[in-house]
Amino acid sequence: MIKALQLYIEGVSLREIERLLGVSHVSVMNWVKKYQIKVPENLAYHPTYKVFNHSELTEFMSKPENVAGAGMIITELGDKFMLIRWERFRA
């Protein structure tokens, strides 16, 4: 449930959460309502996400151009890893 809500807050759609986690989008919608989760209204960034196996994640993270100038969250999805990435805020 917590991973589903984290993804929802990051802007991942209910249907995509269903595909990624294998939990019904209706369940996620019910949790959002139950816990009164609000997505930030004024997102000045658009996160992207990718799903990797361990070796793909290691290779991705080893390249400086993939990690420079961005914020990231990596979370475990069974035997895979999901990386959520967004550009850093610029003044």
Secondary structure as GFF3:
##gff-version 3
##sequence-region A 1 91
A	DSSP	alpha_helix	2	9	.	.	.	ID=ss1
A	DSSP	alpha_helix	14	21	.	.	.	ID=ss2
A	DSSP	alpha_helix	25	34	.	.	.	ID=ss3
A	DSSP	beta_strand	48	52	.	.	.	ID=ss4
A	DSSP	alpha_helix	54	61	.	.	.	ID=ss5
A	DSSP	alpha_helix	64	67	.	.	.	ID=ss6
A	DSSP	beta_strand	70	77	.	.	.	ID=ss7
A	DSSP	beta_strand	80	87	.	.	.	ID=ss8
###
